[in-house]
Amino acid sequence: MTATTIEEEQDALKRKVKKRIKDELWDRNDMTQGELAKLIGEGVSQTNRAINGENSPKSKAIRKKIFTLFNITDL
């Protein structure tokens, strides 16, 4: 597998995660990212970076909180 292929797969997964979270927000009467951040006890900017696929340990932890809150078990 080439580096380009791996990067393309990573980008596709990031888009999938972002869409799933956005769909969950929509399903909750258009919940904002700010409201979500408050619910999980995180800052709005950091929550936004996590939703958009940043790969830092903090963003991964935030995504885990979001997945738990929304009961996301698969994409």
CYANA upper distance limits for C-alpha pairs under 8 A (distance plus 0.5 A):
  1 MET  CA      5 THR  CA      6.90
  1 MET  CA      6 ILE  CA      7.46
  2 THR  CA      6 ILE  CA      6.89
  3 ALA  CA      7 GLU  CA      6.66
  4 THR  CA      8 GLU  CA      6.60
  5 THR  CA      9 GLU  CA      6.69
  6 ILE  CA     10 GLN  CA      6.69
  7 GLU  CA     11 ASP  CA      6.62
  8 GLU  CA     12 ALA  CA      6.64
  9 GLU  CA     13 LEU  CA      6.69
 10 GLN  CA     14 LYS  CA      6.70
 11 ASP  CA     15 ARG  CA      6.77
 12 ALA  CA     16 LYS  CA      6.72
 13 LEU  CA     17 VAL  CA      6.67
 14 LYS  CA     18 LYS  CA      6.61
 14 LYS  CA     52 ASN  CA      7.46
 14 LYS  CA     53 GLY  CA      5.69
 15 ARG  CA     19 LYS  CA      6.56
 15 ARG  CA     52 ASN  CA      8.25
 15 ARG  CA     53 GLY  CA      8.29
 16 LYS  CA     20 ARG  CA      6.65
 16 LYS  CA     75 LEU  CA      7.44
 17 VAL  CA     21 ILE  CA      6.74
 17 VAL  CA     51 ILE  CA      7.86
 17 VAL  CA     53 GLY  CA      8.24
 17 VAL  CA     75 LEU  CA      7.38
 18 LYS  CA     22 LYS  CA      6.59
 18 LYS  CA     51 ILE  CA      5.92
 18 LYS  CA     52 ASN  CA      6.45
 18 LYS  CA     53 GLY  CA      7.73
 19 LYS  CA     23 ASP  CA      6.48
 20 ARG  CA     24 GLU  CA      6.76
 20 ARG  CA     75 LEU  CA      7.36
 21 ILE  CA     25 LEU  CA      6.77
 21 ILE  CA     51 ILE  CA      7.67
 21 ILE  CA     66 ILE  CA      8.34
 22 LYS  CA     26 TRP  CA      6.66
 23 ASP  CA     27 ASP  CA      6.62
 24 GLU  CA     28 ARG  CA      6.94
 24 GLU  CA     70 PHE  CA      7.50
 25 LEU  CA     29 ASN  CA      7.68
 25 LEU  CA     30 ASP  CA      6.11
 25 LEU  CA     31 MET  CA      5.43
 25 LEU  CA     32 THR  CA      7.33
 25 LEU  CA     33 GLN  CA      8.36
 26 TRP  CA     30 ASP  CA      4.81
 26 TRP  CA     31 MET  CA      6.81
 31 MET  CA     35 GLU  CA      6.79
 31 MET  CA     36 LEU  CA      7.47
 32 THR  CA     36 LEU  CA      6.78
 33 GLN  CA     37 ALA  CA      6.48
 33 GLN  CA     44 VAL  CA      7.12
 33 GLN  CA     47 THR  CA      7.73
 33 GLN  CA     48 ASN  CA      7.43
 34 GLY  CA     38 LYS  CA      6.77
 34 GLY  CA     43 GLY  CA      8.41
 34 GLY  CA     44 VAL  CA      5.79
 35 GLU  CA     39 LEU  CA      6.76
 36 LEU  CA     40 ILE  CA      6.88
 37 ALA  CA     41 GLY  CA      6.42
 37 ALA  CA     42 GLU  CA      5.44
 37 ALA  CA     43 GLY  CA      6.23
 37 ALA  CA     44 VAL  CA      5.88
 37 ALA  CA     47 THR  CA      6.44
 38 LYS  CA     42 GLU  CA      6.63
 38 LYS  CA     43 GLY  CA      7.77
 38 LYS  CA     44 VAL  CA      8.30
 40 ILE  CA     62 ILE  CA      8.45
 40 ILE  CA     65 LYS  CA      7.11
 40 ILE  CA     66 ILE  CA      7.78
 40 ILE  CA     69 LEU  CA      8.43
 42 GLU  CA     46 GLN  CA      7.52
 42 GLU  CA     47 THR  CA      7.03
 42 GLU  CA     62 ILE  CA      8.18
 43 GLY  CA     47 THR  CA      6.57
 44 VAL  CA     48 ASN  CA      6.58
 45 SER  CA     49 ARG  CA      6.76
 46 GLN  CA     50 ALA  CA      6.69
 46 GLN  CA     59 SER  CA      7.52
 47 THR  CA     51 ILE  CA      6.69
 47 THR  CA     59 SER  CA      7.75
 47 THR  CA     62 ILE  CA      7.15
 48 ASN  CA     52 ASN  CA      6.64
 49 ARG  CA     53 GLY  CA      6.92
 49 ARG  CA     54 GLU  CA      6.01
 49 ARG  CA     59 SER  CA      7.35
 50 ALA  CA     54 GLU  CA      5.80
 50 ALA  CA     55 ASN  CA      8.07
 50 ALA  CA     58 LYS  CA      8.44
 50 ALA  CA     59 SER  CA      4.84
 50 ALA  CA     60 LYS  CA      7.27
 50 ALA  CA     62 ILE  CA      6.87
 50 ALA  CA     63 ARG  CA      6.63
 51 ILE  CA     59 SER  CA      8.44
 51 ILE  CA     63 ARG  CA      7.43
 53 GLY  CA     59 SER  CA      8.23
 54 GLU  CA     59 SER  CA      6.60
 54 GLU  CA     60 LYS  CA      8.42
 55 ASN  CA     59 SER  CA      6.70
 55 ASN  CA     60 LYS  CA      6.99
 56 SER  CA     60 LYS  CA      6.80
 57 PRO  CA     61 ALA  CA      6.73
 58 LYS  CA     62 ILE  CA      6.74
 59 SER  CA     63 ARG  CA      6.65
 60 LYS  CA     64 LYS  CA      6.74
 61 ALA  CA     65 LYS  CA      6.88
 62 ILE  CA     66 ILE  CA      6.75
 63 ARG  CA     67 PHE  CA      6.52
 64 LYS  CA     68 THR  CA      6.63
 65 LYS  CA     69 LEU  CA      6.57
 66 ILE  CA     70 PHE  CA      6.58
 67 PHE  CA     71 ASN  CA      6.05
 67 PHE  CA     72 ILE  CA      5.18
 67 PHE  CA     73 THR  CA      7.62
 68 THR  CA     72 ILE  CA      6.91
